[in-house]
Amino acid sequence: MECQLVLDQIKQLQQEGFTEEMIRQLLPKLEEVAVLKEEERKELKHRMEQLVPEVAATSRTVVQPTEAESNFYRMYSGFGGALMEILNQNNQALLEKMDERISNRILKEMNFLFRERENLEEDRYRKLDRTIRECQVSRQRISLEEERKKHFWRK
C-alpha cells in the first residue's frame, strides 16, 4: 500500500505542474511535501523553477525531431526491416545448403557401407567356394586311393 501512496503523491505533483526533475529532487521528502497545503506546494514549485530555471524550461518543452532526423529514423527502421529480410533469406539458403551437404554425405556413407558389405559377402563366398573345392579335391584323392587299393589288392 505504501507504494501506491507514493505513486498517488507523484501523480498529484505532476498534475500540479511539477516536472520530473523537480519530483526527483523532492523524492526524499515526498511525504512532507504531500502534507503541504496547495498554496505552499505552488510556492515550492515557483522557488524550484527559480533555482533551476534551465531544468524547468527543458523539462517542459518536448523536442521534436528535425526532418533530417525523422528521415534518418524512417530510413533506419526500413533498413532494419530489409536487413532482417536479407538475414532470413540467407539463413534459409544456408539451411538448404546444409541439408544438401548432409544428404550427400549420408548417401556417400551408405554407398561406402553397401560396397563394404558386398566385399565382405564376396570374400565369404570365395572362402566357401575354396573350402568346397578343397573338399572335392580331398574326396577325389580319397576315392582315387580307394580305387588303387582295390586294384592293388585284387592282383
Rosetta silent file (secondary structure, phi, psi, omega in degrees, C-alpha in Angstrom):
SEQUENCE: MECQLVLDQIKQLQQEGFTEEMIRQLLPKLEEVAVLKEEERKELKHRMEQLVPEVAATSRTVVQPTEAESNFYRMYSGFGGALMEILNQNNQALLEKMDERISNRILKEMNFLFRERENLEEDRYRKLDRTIRECQVSRQRISLEEERKKHFWRK
SCORE:     score description
SCORE:     0.000 S_00000001
   1 L     0.000  -32.399 -178.369    0.000    0.000    0.000 S_00000001
   2 H   -62.415  -38.324  178.217    2.873    2.353    0.709 S_00000001
   3 H   -62.938  -41.793  179.633    3.985    2.149   -2.943 S_00000001
   4 H   -63.300  -38.416  178.433    0.501    3.044   -4.087 S_00000001
   5 H   -63.636  -43.791  178.789    0.517    6.059   -1.753 S_00000001
   6 H   -63.033  -43.027  179.222    3.858    7.238   -3.153 S_00000001
   7 H   -62.630  -40.856  178.263    2.577    6.831   -6.712 S_00000001
   8 H   -63.271  -40.095  179.005   -0.555    8.816   -5.894 S_00000001
   9 H   -64.834  -41.288  178.889    1.561   11.598   -4.402 S_00000001
  10 H   -64.115  -43.453  178.254    3.785   11.696   -7.507 S_00000001
  11 H   -60.027  -41.398  179.693    0.697   11.858   -9.763 S_00000001
  12 H   -62.360  -42.807  179.214   -0.684   14.717   -7.712 S_00000001
  13 H   -65.163  -37.972  177.669    2.590   16.667   -8.062 S_00000001
  14 H   -63.732  -42.106  179.910    2.594   16.051  -11.829 S_00000001
  15 H   -65.001  -28.847  179.095   -0.953   17.348  -12.097 S_00000001
  16 L   -83.839   -0.751  173.995    0.095   20.474  -10.224 S_00000001
  17 L   101.333    6.970  176.804    2.816   21.116  -12.823 S_00000001
  18 L   -71.425  137.008  179.222    5.931   19.746  -11.132 S_00000001
  19 L   -83.681  169.143  179.879    8.438   18.421  -13.669 S_00000001
  20 H   -60.730  -42.039 -179.854   10.134   15.046  -13.451 S_00000001
  21 H   -62.363  -42.435  178.321   13.390   16.653  -12.363 S_00000001
  22 H   -63.235  -42.920 -179.746   11.639   18.561   -9.565 S_00000001
  23 H   -64.120  -38.796  177.559    9.892   15.402   -8.391 S_00000001
  24 H   -60.493  -41.194  179.877   13.203   13.537   -8.376 S_00000001
  25 H   -68.902  -28.745 -177.948   14.674   16.214   -6.135 S_00000001
  26 H   -88.670   -9.921 -175.244   11.652   16.042   -3.848 S_00000001
  27 H   -52.986  -43.902 -179.049   11.516   12.224   -3.551 S_00000001
  28 H   -60.358  -28.097 -178.009   13.474   12.028   -0.253 S_00000001
  29 H  -118.407   36.055 -175.477   10.939   14.393    1.376 S_00000001
  30 H   -63.899  -39.147 -179.409    7.859   13.380   -0.588 S_00000001
  31 H   -63.793  -40.458  179.731    5.727   12.711    2.483 S_00000001
  32 H   -66.985  -37.231  179.569    6.458   16.175    3.876 S_00000001
  33 H   -68.868  -36.996 -177.456    5.621   17.786    0.521 S_00000001
  34 H   -65.621  -29.322 -178.324    2.377   15.824    0.275 S_00000001
  35 L   -85.306   -7.050  177.730    1.080   17.211    3.572 S_00000001
  36 L   -68.089  154.062  175.626    1.685   20.825    2.490 S_00000001
  37 L   -71.965  161.975 -177.306   -1.282   22.952    1.518 S_00000001
  38 H   -58.889  -41.601  179.320   -1.916   23.601   -2.153 S_00000001
  39 H   -65.406  -36.818  179.576   -0.653   27.208   -1.921 S_00000001
  40 H   -67.181  -38.141  178.020    2.534   26.045   -0.199 S_00000001
  41 H   -67.399  -37.777  176.878    3.173   23.484   -2.964 S_00000001
  42 H   -63.636  -41.009  177.425    2.670   26.208   -5.599 S_00000001
  43 H   -62.253  -43.507  178.607    5.166   28.378   -3.721 S_00000001
  44 H   -61.240  -43.297  179.306    7.612   25.432   -3.599 S_00000001
  45 H   -61.840  -44.320 -179.059    7.196   24.873   -7.325 S_00000001
  46 H   -62.347  -44.193  178.722    7.828   28.554   -8.026 S_00000001
  47 H   -62.615  -42.857 -179.041   11.005   28.552   -5.889 S_00000001
  48 H   -64.667  -38.040  177.981   12.309   25.392   -7.602 S_00000001
  49 H   -64.141  -35.856  179.091   11.713   26.928  -11.034 S_00000001
  50 H   -72.388  -37.055 -179.461   13.714   29.985   -9.975 S_00000001
  51 H   -69.486  -39.799 -177.488   16.562   27.891   -8.548 S_00000001
  52 L  -129.108   71.767 -176.242   16.851   25.689  -11.586 S_00000001
  53 H   -69.633  -33.325 -178.258   15.243   27.590  -14.471 S_00000001
  54 H   -69.663  -34.177  177.662   17.093   25.760  -17.213 S_00000001
  55 H   -67.766  -43.240 -179.766   15.966   22.370  -15.900 S_00000001
  56 H   -63.239  -41.477 -178.097   12.388   23.573  -15.654 S_00000001
  57 H   -67.650  -43.441 -176.803   12.468   25.019  -19.167 S_00000001
  58 H   -72.766  -31.402 -177.370   13.986   21.959  -20.790 S_00000001
  59 H   -76.148  -22.888  179.569   11.780   19.508  -18.970 S_00000001
  60 H   -81.980  -30.810 -175.356    8.597   21.300  -20.089 S_00000001
  61 L   -88.658  138.395  176.947    9.460   21.505  -23.769 S_00000001
  62 L   -99.243  124.852 -177.346    9.215   18.463  -25.954 S_00000001
  63 L   -83.811  119.865  177.290   11.925   18.342  -28.569 S_00000001
  64 L   -87.859  136.515  178.657   10.534   17.476  -31.965 S_00000001
  65 L   -67.901  146.794  177.062   12.915   15.684  -34.303 S_00000001
  66 L   -71.956  170.312 -178.979   14.016   17.631  -37.330 S_00000001
  67 H   -63.738  -37.974  179.465   13.024   16.484  -40.768 S_00000001
  68 H   -65.045  -43.379  178.212   16.505   15.056  -41.358 S_00000001
  69 H   -63.654  -41.804  179.480   16.373   13.110  -38.081 S_00000001
  70 H   -61.488  -44.271  177.244   12.882   11.894  -38.888 S_00000001
  71 H   -62.410  -39.106  179.020   14.029   10.739  -42.326 S_00000001
  72 H   -61.155  -45.763 -179.422   17.019    9.058  -40.720 S_00000001
  73 H   -64.616  -38.971  176.936   14.789    7.130  -38.333 S_00000001
  74 H   -64.162  -43.134  179.368   12.469    6.092  -41.156 S_00000001
  75 H   -64.805  -42.243 -178.823   15.457    5.022  -43.234 S_00000001
  76 H   -62.897  -44.460  179.489   16.979    3.227  -40.240 S_00000001
  77 H   -67.210  -38.360  175.783   13.781    1.340  -39.481 S_00000001
  78 H   -64.578  -39.839  178.196   13.383    0.471  -43.170 S_00000001
  79 H   -63.753  -41.136  178.591   16.991   -0.637  -43.254 S_00000001
  80 H   -61.481  -42.011  178.436   16.420   -2.797  -40.183 S_00000001
  81 H   -65.372  -42.702  178.620   13.461   -4.488  -41.844 S_00000001
  82 H   -64.896  -39.834  179.236   15.386   -5.030  -45.060 S_00000001
  83 H   -63.547  -42.015  177.915   18.342   -6.341  -43.099 S_00000001
  84 H   -63.098  -40.109  178.868   16.122   -8.801  -41.246 S_00000001
  85 H   -64.059  -43.194  178.923   14.630   -9.983  -44.532 S_00000001
  86 H   -63.474  -43.175  179.057   18.097  -10.455  -46.027 S_00000001
  87 H   -63.459  -40.391  177.938   19.253  -12.342  -42.936 S_00000001
  88 H   -63.723  -42.255  177.741   16.195  -14.599  -43.069 S_00000001
  89 H   -63.730  -42.507  179.587   16.816  -15.327  -46.760 S_00000001
  90 H   -63.092  -43.136  177.750   20.485  -16.002  -46.031 S_00000001
  91 H   -61.341  -40.843  178.799   19.571  -18.344  -43.175 S_00000001
  92 H   -63.595  -43.478  178.986   17.151  -20.188  -45.438 S_00000001
  93 H   -63.624  -40.983  178.482   19.815  -20.559  -48.138 S_00000001
  94 H   -63.549  -41.149  178.462   22.318  -21.812  -45.562 S_00000001
  95 H   -62.354  -41.514  179.094   19.825  -24.353  -44.260 S_00000001
  96 H   -64.150  -43.102  178.242   19.174  -25.625  -47.779 S_00000001
  97 H   -63.912  -41.459  179.417   22.911  -25.952  -48.468 S_00000001
  98 H   -63.871  -42.807  177.872   23.454  -27.722  -45.172 S_00000001
  99 H   -59.155  -44.390 -179.449   20.587  -30.116  -45.921 S_00000001
 100 H   -63.420  -45.819 -179.724   22.052  -30.840  -49.335 S_00000001
 101 H   -63.733  -43.314  179.907   25.557  -31.424  -47.954 S_00000001
 102 H   -63.989  -41.992  178.382   24.285  -33.630  -45.158 S_00000001
 103 H   -61.909  -44.920  178.355   22.175  -35.630  -47.618 S_00000001
 104 H   -61.548  -41.561  179.149   25.167  -36.074  -49.938 S_00000001
 105 H   -63.328  -42.575 -179.634   27.358  -37.184  -47.030 S_00000001
 106 H   -64.067  -43.028  178.719   24.775  -39.677  -45.870 S_00000001
 107 H   -62.133  -43.644  178.922   24.417  -41.081  -49.395 S_00000001
 108 H   -61.859  -43.605 -179.812   28.203  -41.421  -49.763 S_00000001
 109 H   -63.856  -42.121  178.576   28.461  -43.121  -46.392 S_00000001
 110 H   -64.589  -42.020  176.850   25.619  -45.510  -47.265 S_00000001
 111 H   -60.334  -43.796  179.152   27.243  -46.324  -50.615 S_00000001
 112 H   -61.518  -44.438 -179.442   30.537  -46.992  -48.858 S_00000001
 113 H   -65.692  -39.284  177.251   28.845  -49.257  -46.313 S_00000001
 114 H   -64.336  -42.947  178.214   26.978  -51.156  -49.038 S_00000001
 115 H   -62.783  -42.025  178.788   30.217  -51.661  -51.005 S_00000001
 116 H   -61.650  -42.168  179.172   31.988  -52.789  -47.851 S_00000001
 117 H   -64.950  -43.442  178.040   29.177  -55.233  -47.129 S_00000001
 118 H   -61.589  -41.149  178.600   29.275  -56.560  -50.696 S_00000001
 119 H   -63.561  -41.119  178.413   33.049  -57.018  -50.454 S_00000001
 120 H   -64.561  -41.906  177.569   32.678  -58.932  -47.192 S_00000001
 121 H   -64.561  -40.392  178.615   29.992  -61.167  -48.724 S_00000001
 122 H   -62.225  -43.584  177.063   32.160  -61.716  -51.777 S_00000001
 123 H   -62.084  -40.290  179.011   35.099  -62.729  -49.570 S_00000001
 124 H   -62.625  -44.570  178.771   32.830  -65.070  -47.651 S_00000001
 125 H   -66.099  -36.410  176.655   31.623  -66.734  -50.873 S_00000001
 126 H   -62.225  -44.914  179.145   35.215  -67.052  -52.128 S_00000001
 127 H   -63.191  -42.611  178.762   36.219  -68.764  -48.907 S_00000001
 128 H   -61.958  -44.547  178.871   33.176  -71.020  -49.100 S_00000001
 129 H   -61.349  -43.494  179.910   33.957  -71.840  -52.739 S_00000001
 130 H   -63.725  -41.126  179.564   37.591  -72.585  -51.865 S_00000001
 131 H   -64.729  -42.759  178.365   36.518  -74.820  -48.987 S_00000001
 132 H   -62.011  -44.716 -179.981   34.057  -76.685  -51.233 S_00000001
 133 H   -64.303  -39.731  178.455   36.736  -77.191  -53.905 S_00000001
 134 H   -63.713  -40.051  177.540   39.233  -78.371  -51.298 S_00000001
 135 H   -63.453  -42.614  179.121   36.648  -80.855  -50.018 S_00000001
 136 H   -62.401  -44.269 -179.638   36.003  -82.039  -53.583 S_00000001
 137 H   -64.239  -43.286  179.946   39.704  -82.439  -54.236 S_00000001
 138 H   -65.499  -37.291  176.283   40.228  -84.331  -50.982 S_00000001
 139 H   -64.622  -40.870  177.927   37.271  -86.643  -51.814 S_00000001
 140 H   -62.342  -42.287  178.820   38.686  -87.246  -55.245 S_00000001
 141 H   -61.549  -45.337 -179.039   42.051  -88.195  -53.715 S_00000001
 142 H   -62.938  -44.100 -179.517   40.373  -90.473  -51.245 S_00000001
 143 H   -65.955  -36.726  176.965   38.332  -92.117  -53.977 S_00000001
 144 H   -65.921  -39.957  179.283   41.454  -92.495  -56.154 S_00000001
 145 H   -65.563  -40.607  178.523   43.346  -94.063  -53.300 S_00000001
 146 H   -64.958  -38.505  177.373   40.493  -96.448  -52.640 S_00000001
 147 H   -62.898  -44.428  179.695   40.449  -97.358  -56.323 S_00000001
 148 H   -62.608  -43.435 -179.672   44.176  -98.016  -56.259 S_00000001
 149 H   -62.990  -40.031  178.901   43.860 -100.101  -53.146 S_00000001
 150 H   -63.707  -43.134 -178.963   41.106 -102.162  -54.743 S_00000001
 151 H   -71.342  -35.282 -178.702   43.184 -102.676  -57.839 S_00000001
 152 H   -70.343  -40.510 -178.675   46.311 -103.339  -55.882 S_00000001
 153 H   -78.655  -19.258  179.108   44.725 -105.947  -53.631 S_00000001
 154 H   -76.176  -31.449 -175.389   42.992 -107.719  -56.461 S_00000001
 155 L   -79.108    0.000    0.000   46.102 -108.592  -58.210 S_00000001
